[in-house]
Amino acid sequence: MNSKKRDDSGIANEGAAPWRLVAAVGLCGLLAIGALARWAGVSMVSETAHVTPARSAARGDRLPLVVACRDEPIRIAPAFTMRDAVSEQDLVSLLCAALPWWNPPTVPSAIHELKLWGSDAVFTKEMLGIPRTGEWLTSTLLSDAACRANTTAIGGAFLLDSPFGIRVVLAGSDDAIKLRAEAHYGQLLQVLAEAGVPSTAPVTTSSGRVGTVKELYQDEVMRFSLSHEPEFMACSLAYWQPQRTMWKDQFDNEYNFDQLLLKMIRMPLGQGSCGGCHVPYAVVILLRVDEQQGILSNESRKEARNWLIKLQRLLEERWSESGGWDKSWAGETRNLWSDDILDRITITGHHLEWMALAPADLRPSLAMVQRATGSLRRDVASLPKLSNQVFKTLLPTSHAARALALLRGDQPFQVWQKYWQRGLLRRTDKGFELRQRAG
């Protein structure tokens, strides 16, 4: 009789007992190590498992392009025009006040110039004493070397290499030196989209590395947080994100447009940059992109629309003595420029800007627009001569001029160029003015 013991498979297992003992001891050891690792908070995940972008960045790895970005940004045009409320002469007067006189510009003024005049504008030396084009502004803002060469001398790097792509230096951060920085998180991306710059446009960092706008977008999506000032990145996400409602940050936290929208409309009125006026602008942009892409839930969409209706009613009640709105429009006096005229131009222009892009059935009243336009016209006419102004005058006047152009459905540079070519403008100590209004 065969004395060899067999297991259930019928295979002889003579001498297997010692190996079974070793295997058992090994298994116990692995279990003990696993328990110890869990107790110590150490993951037993293999190197081939998913690694968050933040962990890759901590290891010094550069993230490949994994965040989807449109080749061309979504363009939001006015859903209506109000040419009866804003005359072409009103528009030209404000465009003259927002001409890019300051050379070299700061980064904030270059950003505002591009937002108003667009990437196709061509100001000649004969017009302004210096040539200035939209192409020049775009290349200045998308190359660190060009930014250093073309903007005011005091400042540091503007575009930095990042583990996630290319990072724009943000004002107030440790990297920012003076005004060579974007003032708000996501601002450059927003303005590039509004100027129609494609995401394939080249971007050169301070190290000389050449990437694209897609890397700017990926970096800011990866570093996204609801604790940031949300208004500018809300617009950037809406303009650049393909048709989807959510995105993830570097830690794999998931966000959606409903969260972003509700955060903004639940902020106290007046909170945020420019007296809180960028919040309604961002809400309008989300609603307009939602018309094309369906990025909001029915509940959020309804809440946002009701919020804008109530806001317009509030503005109907809170006129300043000038006929526009001032820094106390939201009920609390806020410091903007420490100049009553610039503060009124800022608040009135910003409010008209979001109204001009609002959904068609949320358009402001004709009387409201006419009254606010009259206030802008009078305040701009009262600005001091150019030698007494600072570059910051350009920021509020550029928003006001863009608002009137949007309300009329006009392209700012084309309108101004037409008046220049026809000899309808004359040079003054404030820049230019309409000849028929001279004297």
Contacts in CASP RR format, 6 or more apart in sequence:
PFRMAT RR
TARGET T0000
AUTHOR 0000-0000-0000
METHOD contacts of the structure
MODEL  1
MNSKKRDDSGIANEGAAPWRLVAAVGLCGLLAIGALARWAGVSMVSETAH
VTPARSAARGDRLPLVVACRDEPIRIAPAFTMRDAVSEQDLVSLLCAALP
WWNPPTVPSAIHELKLWGSDAVFTKEMLGIPRTGEWLTSTLLSDAACRAN
TTAIGGAFLLDSPFGIRVVLAGSDDAIKLRAEAHYGQLLQVLAEAGVPST
APVTTSSGRVGTVKELYQDEVMRFSLSHEPEFMACSLAYWQPQRTMWKDQ
FDNEYNFDQLLLKMIRMPLGQGSCGGCHVPYAVVILLRVDEQQGILSNES
RKEARNWLIKLQRLLEERWSESGGWDKSWAGETRNLWSDDILDRITITGH
HLEWMALAPADLRPSLAMVQRATGSLRRDVASLPKLSNQVFKTLLPTSHA
ARALALLRGDQPFQVWQKYWQRGLLRRTDKGFELRQRAG
4 12 0 8 1.000
4 13 0 8 1.000
4 14 0 8 1.000
5 12 0 8 1.000
5 13 0 8 1.000
5 14 0 8 1.000
6 12 0 8 1.000
6 13 0 8 1.000
7 13 0 8 1.000
34 44 0 8 1.000
37 43 0 8 1.000
37 44 0 8 1.000
38 44 0 8 1.000
52 250 0 8 1.000
52 251 0 8 1.000
52 252 0 8 1.000
53 63 0 8 1.000
53 66 0 8 1.000
53 163 0 8 1.000
53 164 0 8 1.000
53 222 0 8 1.000
53 250 0 8 1.000
53 251 0 8 1.000
53 252 0 8 1.000
54 250 0 8 1.000
54 251 0 8 1.000
56 63 0 8 1.000
56 163 0 8 1.000
57 63 0 8 1.000
57 163 0 8 1.000
57 164 0 8 1.000
57 250 0 8 1.000
60 163 0 8 1.000
61 163 0 8 1.000
62 163 0 8 1.000
62 165 0 8 1.000
63 163 0 8 1.000
63 164 0 8 1.000
63 165 0 8 1.000
63 218 0 8 1.000
63 222 0 8 1.000
65 214 0 8 1.000
65 215 0 8 1.000
65 218 0 8 1.000
66 218 0 8 1.000
67 214 0 8 1.000
67 217 0 8 1.000
67 218 0 8 1.000
67 221 0 8 1.000
67 222 0 8 1.000
67 247 0 8 1.000
68 241 0 8 1.000
68 242 0 8 1.000
68 244 0 8 1.000
69 199 0 8 1.000
69 213 0 8 1.000
69 214 0 8 1.000
69 217 0 8 1.000
69 218 0 8 1.000
69 240 0 8 1.000
69 241 0 8 1.000
69 242 0 8 1.000
70 199 0 8 1.000
70 239 0 8 1.000
70 240 0 8 1.000
70 241 0 8 1.000
70 242 0 8 1.000
71 198 0 8 1.000
71 199 0 8 1.000
71 200 0 8 1.000
72 196 0 8 1.000
72 198 0 8 1.000
72 199 0 8 1.000
73 192 0 8 1.000
73 193 0 8 1.000
73 194 0 8 1.000
73 196 0 8 1.000
73 197 0 8 1.000
73 198 0 8 1.000
73 199 0 8 1.000
73 239 0 8 1.000
73 240 0 8 1.000
74 193 0 8 1.000
74 238 0 8 1.000
74 239 0 8 1.000
74 240 0 8 1.000
74 289 0 8 1.000
74 292 0 8 1.000
74 293 0 8 1.000
75 196 0 8 1.000
76 239 0 8 1.000
76 285 0 8 1.000
76 288 0 8 1.000
76 289 0 8 1.000
76 357 0 8 1.000
77 409 0 8 1.000
78 356 0 8 1.000
78 357 0 8 1.000
78 406 0 8 1.000
78 407 0 8 1.000
78 409 0 8 1.000
79 288 0 8 1.000
79 357 0 8 1.000
79 358 0 8 1.000
79 359 0 8 1.000
79 360 0 8 1.000
79 363 0 8 1.000
80 360 0 8 1.000
80 363 0 8 1.000
81 407 0 8 1.000
81 408 0 8 1.000
81 409 0 8 1.000
82 356 0 8 1.000
82 363 0 8 1.000
82 364 0 8 1.000
82 366 0 8 1.000
82 369 0 8 1.000
82 407 0 8 1.000
82 408 0 8 1.000
83 407 0 8 1.000
83 408 0 8 1.000
83 409 0 8 1.000
84 366 0 8 1.000
85 366 0 8 1.000
85 369 0 8 1.000
85 370 0 8 1.000
85 373 0 8 1.000
85 407 0 8 1.000
86 369 0 8 1.000
86 370 0 8 1.000
86 373 0 8 1.000
86 404 0 8 1.000
86 407 0 8 1.000
86 408 0 8 1.000
88 408 0 8 1.000
88 410 0 8 1.000
88 415 0 8 1.000
89 434 0 8 1.000
89 436 0 8 1.000
89 437 0 8 1.000
90 373 0 8 1.000
90 374 0 8 1.000
90 376 0 8 1.000
90 377 0 8 1.000
90 404 0 8 1.000
91 401 0 8 1.000
91 404 0 8 1.000
91 405 0 8 1.000
91 408 0 8 1.000
91 410 0 8 1.000
91 412 0 8 1.000
91 415 0 8 1.000
92 415 0 8 1.000
92 416 0 8 1.000
92 419 0 8 1.000
92 425 0 8 1.000
92 434 0 8 1.000
93 377 0 8 1.000
93 380 0 8 1.000
93 381 0 8 1.000
93 433 0 8 1.000
93 434 0 8 1.000
93 437 0 8 1.000
94 376 0 8 1.000
94 377 0 8 1.000
94 380 0 8 1.000
94 397 0 8 1.000
94 400 0 8 1.000
94 401 0 8 1.000
94 404 0 8 1.000
95 401 0 8 1.000
95 405 0 8 1.000
95 412 0 8 1.000
95 415 0 8 1.000
95 416 0 8 1.000
96 416 0 8 1.000
96 425 0 8 1.000
96 430 0 8 1.000
96 431 0 8 1.000
96 432 0 8 1.000
96 433 0 8 1.000
96 434 0 8 1.000
97 380 0 8 1.000
97 383 0 8 1.000
97 393 0 8 1.000
97 397 0 8 1.000
97 400 0 8 1.000
97 401 0 8 1.000
97 430 0 8 1.000
98 116 0 8 1.000
98 394 0 8 1.000
98 397 0 8 1.000
98 398 0 8 1.000
98 400 0 8 1.000
98 401 0 8 1.000
99 123 0 8 1.000
99 128 0 8 1.000
99 416 0 8 1.000
99 431 0 8 1.000
99 432 0 8 1.000
100 109 0 8 1.000
100 113 0 8 1.000
100 117 0 8 1.000
100 123 0 8 1.000
100 128 0 8 1.000
100 132 0 8 1.000
100 394 0 8 1.000
101 128 0 8 1.000
101 386 0 8 1.000
101 394 0 8 1.000
101 431 0 8 1.000
102 109 0 8 1.000
102 391 0 8 1.000
102 394 0 8 1.000
103 130 0 8 1.000
103 132 0 8 1.000
104 150 0 8 1.000
104 151 0 8 1.000
104 152 0 8 1.000
104 153 0 8 1.000
105 113 0 8 1.000
105 150 0 8 1.000
105 151 0 8 1.000
105 152 0 8 1.000
105 391 0 8 1.000
106 151 0 8 1.000
106 152 0 8 1.000
106 179 0 8 1.000
106 180 0 8 1.000
106 391 0 8 1.000
107 141 0 8 1.000
107 147 0 8 1.000
107 151 0 8 1.000
107 158 0 8 1.000
107 179 0 8 1.000
107 180 0 8 1.000
107 181 0 8 1.000
107 182 0 8 1.000
108 179 0 8 1.000
108 182 0 8 1.000
108 183 0 8 1.000
108 395 0 8 1.000
109 391 0 8 1.000
109 394 0 8 1.000
109 395 0 8 1.000
110 137 0 8 1.000
110 140 0 8 1.000
110 141 0 8 1.000
110 150 0 8 1.000
110 151 0 8 1.000
111 141 0 8 1.000
111 182 0 8 1.000
111 183 0 8 1.000
111 187 0 8 1.000
111 188 0 8 1.000
111 191 0 8 1.000
112 394 0 8 1.000
112 395 0 8 1.000
112 398 0 8 1.000
112 399 0 8 1.000
113 132 0 8 1.000
113 134 0 8 1.000
113 137 0 8 1.000
113 394 0 8 1.000
113 398 0 8 1.000
114 134 0 8 1.000
114 137 0 8 1.000
114 138 0 8 1.000
114 141 0 8 1.000
114 191 0 8 1.000
114 192 0 8 1.000
114 195 0 8 1.000
115 191 0 8 1.000
115 194 0 8 1.000
115 195 0 8 1.000
115 398 0 8 1.000
115 402 0 8 1.000
116 398 0 8 1.000
116 399 0 8 1.000
116 401 0 8 1.000
116 402 0 8 1.000
116 412 0 8 1.000
117 123 0 8 1.000
117 134 0 8 1.000
117 137 0 8 1.000
117 412 0 8 1.000
117 413 0 8 1.000
118 134 0 8 1.000
118 137 0 8 1.000
118 195 0 8 1.000
118 196 0 8 1.000
118 412 0 8 1.000
118 413 0 8 1.000
119 134 0 8 1.000
119 135 0 8 1.000
119 137 0 8 1.000
119 138 0 8 1.000
119 195 0 8 1.000
119 196 0 8 1.000
119 197 0 8 1.000
120 134 0 8 1.000
120 413 0 8 1.000
121 132 0 8 1.000
121 133 0 8 1.000
121 134 0 8 1.000
121 412 0 8 1.000
121 413 0 8 1.000
122 133 0 8 1.000
122 134 0 8 1.000
122 413 0 8 1.000
123 130 0 8 1.000
123 131 0 8 1.000
123 132 0 8 1.000
123 133 0 8 1.000
124 131 0 8 1.000
125 131 0 8 1.000
127 420 0 8 1.000
134 195 0 8 1.000
136 150 0 8 1.000
138 192 0 8 1.000
138 195 0 8 1.000
138 197 0 8 1.000
138 201 0 8 1.000
139 146 0 8 1.000
140 146 0 8 1.000
140 147 0 8 1.000
140 150 0 8 1.000
140 151 0 8 1.000
141 147 0 8 1.000
141 188 0 8 1.000
141 192 0 8 1.000
142 159 0 8 1.000
142 197 0 8 1.000
142 201 0 8 1.000
142 202 0 8 1.000
142 203 0 8 1.000
142 204 0 8 1.000
142 213 0 8 1.000
143 159 0 8 1.000
143 203 0 8 1.000
143 204 0 8 1.000
144 157 0 8 1.000
144 158 0 8 1.000
144 159 0 8 1.000
144 160 0 8 1.000
144 204 0 8 1.000
144 205 0 8 1.000
144 206 0 8 1.000
144 208 0 8 1.000
145 204 0 8 1.000
145 208 0 8 1.000
146 204 0 8 1.000
147 158 0 8 1.000
147 159 0 8 1.000
147 180 0 8 1.000
148 155 0 8 1.000
148 156 0 8 1.000
148 157 0 8 1.000
148 158 0 8 1.000
148 180 0 8 1.000
151 179 0 8 1.000
151 180 0 8 1.000
152 178 0 8 1.000
152 179 0 8 1.000
152 180 0 8 1.000
154 177 0 8 1.000
154 178 0 8 1.000
154 179 0 8 1.000
154 180 0 8 1.000
155 177 0 8 1.000
155 178 0 8 1.000
155 179 0 8 1.000
155 180 0 8 1.000
156 169 0 8 1.000
156 177 0 8 1.000
156 178 0 8 1.000
156 180 0 8 1.000
157 169 0 8 1.000
157 175 0 8 1.000
157 180 0 8 1.000
157 206 0 8 1.000
158 168 0 8 1.000
158 169 0 8 1.000
158 180 0 8 1.000
158 181 0 8 1.000
158 206 0 8 1.000
159 166 0 8 1.000
159 167 0 8 1.000
159 168 0 8 1.000
159 169 0 8 1.000
159 203 0 8 1.000
159 204 0 8 1.000
159 205 0 8 1.000
159 206 0 8 1.000
160 166 0 8 1.000
160 167 0 8 1.000
160 168 0 8 1.000
160 169 0 8 1.000
160 175 0 8 1.000
160 205 0 8 1.000
160 206 0 8 1.000
161 167 0 8 1.000
161 205 0 8 1.000
161 206 0 8 1.000
161 207 0 8 1.000
161 209 0 8 1.000
162 219 0 8 1.000
164 215 0 8 1.000
164 218 0 8 1.000
164 219 0 8 1.000
164 222 0 8 1.000
164 223 0 8 1.000
164 250 0 8 1.000
165 211 0 8 1.000
165 215 0 8 1.000
165 216 0 8 1.000
165 218 0 8 1.000
165 219 0 8 1.000
166 203 0 8 1.000
166 205 0 8 1.000
166 211 0 8 1.000
166 215 0 8 1.000
166 216 0 8 1.000
166 219 0 8 1.000
167 219 0 8 1.000
167 220 0 8 1.000
167 223 0 8 1.000
168 181 0 8 1.000
168 182 0 8 1.000
168 186 0 8 1.000
168 188 0 8 1.000
168 189 0 8 1.000
168 216 0 8 1.000
168 219 0 8 1.000
168 220 0 8 1.000
169 175 0 8 1.000
169 176 0 8 1.000
169 180 0 8 1.000
169 181 0 8 1.000
169 182 0 8 1.000
170 176 0 8 1.000
170 181 0 8 1.000
170 182 0 8 1.000
170 184 0 8 1.000
170 185 0 8 1.000
171 179 0 8 1.000
171 181 0 8 1.000
171 182 0 8 1.000
171 183 0 8 1.000
171 184 0 8 1.000
172 181 0 8 1.000
173 181 0 8 1.000
175 181 0 8 1.000
182 188 0 8 1.000
183 273 0 8 1.000
184 229 0 8 1.000
184 231 0 8 1.000
184 232 0 8 1.000
184 273 0 8 1.000
184 278 0 8 1.000
185 220 0 8 1.000
185 228 0 8 1.000
185 229 0 8 1.000
185 232 0 8 1.000
185 233 0 8 1.000
186 220 0 8 1.000
186 232 0 8 1.000
186 233 0 8 1.000
186 236 0 8 1.000
187 232 0 8 1.000
188 216 0 8 1.000
189 213 0 8 1.000
189 216 0 8 1.000
189 217 0 8 1.000
189 220 0 8 1.000
189 232 0 8 1.000
189 233 0 8 1.000
189 236 0 8 1.000
189 239 0 8 1.000
189 240 0 8 1.000
190 232 0 8 1.000
190 233 0 8 1.000
190 235 0 8 1.000
190 236 0 8 1.000
190 239 0 8 1.000
192 201 0 8 1.000
192 213 0 8 1.000
192 216 0 8 1.000
193 235 0 8 1.000
193 236 0 8 1.000
193 239 0 8 1.000
193 240 0 8 1.000
194 239 0 8 1.000
197 213 0 8 1.000
198 213 0 8 1.000
199 212 0 8 1.000
199 213 0 8 1.000
199 214 0 8 1.000
199 217 0 8 1.000
199 240 0 8 1.000
200 212 0 8 1.000
200 213 0 8 1.000
200 214 0 8 1.000
201 212 0 8 1.000
201 213 0 8 1.000
202 210 0 8 1.000
202 211 0 8 1.000
202 212 0 8 1.000
203 210 0 8 1.000
203 211 0 8 1.000
203 212 0 8 1.000
203 213 0 8 1.000
203 215 0 8 1.000
203 216 0 8 1.000
204 210 0 8 1.000
204 211 0 8 1.000
205 211 0 8 1.000
217 236 0 8 1.000
217 240 0 8 1.000
220 233 0 8 1.000
220 236 0 8 1.000
221 237 0 8 1.000
221 247 0 8 1.000
221 248 0 8 1.000
221 249 0 8 1.000
222 249 0 8 1.000
222 250 0 8 1.000
223 249 0 8 1.000
223 250 0 8 1.000
224 233 0 8 1.000
224 247 0 8 1.000
224 249 0 8 1.000
224 255 0 8 1.000
225 249 0 8 1.000
226 255 0 8 1.000
226 259 0 8 1.000
226 260 0 8 1.000
226 263 0 8 1.000
229 272 0 8 1.000
229 273 0 8 1.000
230 260 0 8 1.000
230 263 0 8 1.000
230 264 0 8 1.000
230 282 0 8 1.000
231 264 0 8 1.000
231 272 0 8 1.000
231 273 0 8 1.000
231 278 0 8 1.000
231 279 0 8 1.000
231 281 0 8 1.000
231 282 0 8 1.000
232 278 0 8 1.000
232 282 0 8 1.000
234 257 0 8 1.000
234 260 0 8 1.000
234 261 0 8 1.000
234 264 0 8 1.000
234 282 0 8 1.000
234 285 0 8 1.000
234 286 0 8 1.000
235 281 0 8 1.000
235 282 0 8 1.000
235 285 0 8 1.000
237 247 0 8 1.000
237 257 0 8 1.000
237 260 0 8 1.000
238 257 0 8 1.000
238 285 0 8 1.000
238 286 0 8 1.000
238 289 0 8 1.000
238 295 0 8 1.000
239 285 0 8 1.000
239 289 0 8 1.000
241 247 0 8 1.000
243 293 0 8 1.000
243 294 0 8 1.000
244 295 0 8 1.000
245 256 0 8 1.000
245 257 0 8 1.000
245 258 0 8 1.000
245 294 0 8 1.000
245 295 0 8 1.000
245 296 0 8 1.000
246 254 0 8 1.000
246 255 0 8 1.000
246 256 0 8 1.000
246 257 0 8 1.000
247 254 0 8 1.000
247 255 0 8 1.000
247 256 0 8 1.000
248 254 0 8 1.000
248 255 0 8 1.000
249 255 0 8 1.000
257 286 0 8 1.000
257 290 0 8 1.000
257 295 0 8 1.000
257 296 0 8 1.000
257 300 0 8 1.000
258 296 0 8 1.000
258 297 0 8 1.000
258 299 0 8 1.000
258 300 0 8 1.000
260 286 0 8 1.000
261 283 0 8 1.000
261 286 0 8 1.000
261 296 0 8 1.000
261 300 0 8 1.000
261 303 0 8 1.000
261 304 0 8 1.000
262 300 0 8 1.000
262 303 0 8 1.000
264 279 0 8 1.000
264 282 0 8 1.000
264 283 0 8 1.000
265 279 0 8 1.000
265 283 0 8 1.000
265 303 0 8 1.000
265 304 0 8 1.000
265 307 0 8 1.000
267 279 0 8 1.000
268 330 0 8 1.000
269 276 0 8 1.000
269 311 0 8 1.000
269 314 0 8 1.000
269 330 0 8 1.000
269 331 0 8 1.000
270 276 0 8 1.000
270 277 0 8 1.000
270 279 0 8 1.000
270 329 0 8 1.000
270 330 0 8 1.000
270 332 0 8 1.000
270 334 0 8 1.000
271 279 0 8 1.000
272 278 0 8 1.000
272 279 0 8 1.000
274 336 0 8 1.000
274 346 0 8 1.000
274 347 0 8 1.000
274 350 0 8 1.000
274 399 0 8 1.000
275 327 0 8 1.000
275 329 0 8 1.000
275 330 0 8 1.000
275 334 0 8 1.000
275 336 0 8 1.000
275 346 0 8 1.000
275 347 0 8 1.000
275 350 0 8 1.000
276 330 0 8 1.000
277 346 0 8 1.000
277 347 0 8 1.000
277 349 0 8 1.000
277 350 0 8 1.000
277 351 0 8 1.000
277 353 0 8 1.000
277 354 0 8 1.000
278 350 0 8 1.000
280 308 0 8 1.000
280 311 0 8 1.000
280 351 0 8 1.000
280 354 0 8 1.000
281 350 0 8 1.000
281 353 0 8 1.000
281 354 0 8 1.000
281 357 0 8 1.000
283 304 0 8 1.000
283 307 0 8 1.000
283 308 0 8 1.000
283 354 0 8 1.000
284 308 0 8 1.000
284 354 0 8 1.000
284 357 0 8 1.000
284 358 0 8 1.000
284 359 0 8 1.000
285 357 0 8 1.000
286 295 0 8 1.000
286 296 0 8 1.000
286 304 0 8 1.000
287 296 0 8 1.000
287 301 0 8 1.000
287 304 0 8 1.000
287 305 0 8 1.000
287 308 0 8 1.000
287 358 0 8 1.000
287 359 0 8 1.000
288 357 0 8 1.000
288 359 0 8 1.000
289 295 0 8 1.000
290 296 0 8 1.000
290 301 0 8 1.000
291 359 0 8 1.000
296 304 0 8 1.000
305 359 0 8 1.000
305 362 0 8 1.000
308 358 0 8 1.000
308 362 0 8 1.000
309 362 0 8 1.000
312 355 0 8 1.000
312 362 0 8 1.000
312 364 0 8 1.000
312 368 0 8 1.000
315 325 0 8 1.000
315 329 0 8 1.000
315 351 0 8 1.000
315 368 0 8 1.000
316 365 0 8 1.000
316 368 0 8 1.000
318 325 0 8 1.000
318 328 0 8 1.000
318 329 0 8 1.000
318 331 0 8 1.000
319 325 0 8 1.000
319 371 0 8 1.000
320 326 0 8 1.000
320 328 0 8 1.000
320 329 0 8 1.000
320 344 0 8 1.000
320 375 0 8 1.000
322 344 0 8 1.000
322 375 0 8 1.000
322 378 0 8 1.000
322 379 0 8 1.000
323 371 0 8 1.000
323 372 0 8 1.000
323 374 0 8 1.000
323 375 0 8 1.000
324 344 0 8 1.000
324 347 0 8 1.000
324 348 0 8 1.000
324 371 0 8 1.000
324 372 0 8 1.000
324 374 0 8 1.000
324 375 0 8 1.000
324 376 0 8 1.000
325 344 0 8 1.000
325 347 0 8 1.000
325 348 0 8 1.000
325 351 0 8 1.000
325 372 0 8 1.000
326 340 0 8 1.000
326 343 0 8 1.000
326 344 0 8 1.000
326 347 0 8 1.000
327 333 0 8 1.000
327 334 0 8 1.000
327 335 0 8 1.000
327 336 0 8 1.000
327 343 0 8 1.000
327 346 0 8 1.000
327 347 0 8 1.000
328 334 0 8 1.000
329 347 0 8 1.000
329 351 0 8 1.000
336 342 0 8 1.000
336 343 0 8 1.000
336 346 0 8 1.000
336 347 0 8 1.000
337 343 0 8 1.000
337 346 0 8 1.000
337 392 0 8 1.000
337 396 0 8 1.000
341 379 0 8 1.000
341 382 0 8 1.000
341 383 0 8 1.000
342 392 0 8 1.000
342 393 0 8 1.000
342 396 0 8 1.000
344 375 0 8 1.000
344 379 0 8 1.000
345 376 0 8 1.000
345 379 0 8 1.000
345 380 0 8 1.000
345 396 0 8 1.000
345 397 0 8 1.000
345 400 0 8 1.000
346 395 0 8 1.000
346 396 0 8 1.000
346 399 0 8 1.000
348 372 0 8 1.000
348 375 0 8 1.000
348 376 0 8 1.000
348 379 0 8 1.000
348 400 0 8 1.000
349 372 0 8 1.000
349 376 0 8 1.000
349 396 0 8 1.000
349 399 0 8 1.000
349 400 0 8 1.000
349 403 0 8 1.000
350 399 0 8 1.000
350 403 0 8 1.000
351 372 0 8 1.000
352 369 0 8 1.000
352 372 0 8 1.000
352 373 0 8 1.000
352 376 0 8 1.000
352 400 0 8 1.000
352 403 0 8 1.000
352 404 0 8 1.000
352 407 0 8 1.000
353 399 0 8 1.000
353 400 0 8 1.000
353 402 0 8 1.000
353 403 0 8 1.000
353 406 0 8 1.000
355 363 0 8 1.000
355 364 0 8 1.000
355 368 0 8 1.000
355 369 0 8 1.000
355 403 0 8 1.000
355 407 0 8 1.000
356 403 0 8 1.000
356 406 0 8 1.000
356 407 0 8 1.000
357 406 0 8 1.000
358 364 0 8 1.000
369 407 0 8 1.000
373 404 0 8 1.000
376 400 0 8 1.000
376 404 0 8 1.000
380 397 0 8 1.000
380 400 0 8 1.000
383 389 0 8 1.000
383 393 0 8 1.000
383 397 0 8 1.000
383 430 0 8 1.000
384 430 0 8 1.000
385 428 0 8 1.000
385 429 0 8 1.000
385 430 0 8 1.000
386 429 0 8 1.000
386 430 0 8 1.000
386 431 0 8 1.000
387 429 0 8 1.000
401 412 0 8 1.000
402 412 0 8 1.000
405 411 0 8 1.000
405 412 0 8 1.000
405 415 0 8 1.000
419 425 0 8 1.000
419 434 0 8 1.000
420 432 0 8 1.000
423 435 0 8 1.000
424 434 0 8 1.000
424 435 0 8 1.000
424 436 0 8 1.000
425 432 0 8 1.000
425 433 0 8 1.000
425 434 0 8 1.000
425 435 0 8 1.000
426 432 0 8 1.000
426 433 0 8 1.000
426 435 0 8 1.000
426 438 0 8 1.000
428 438 0 8 1.000
END
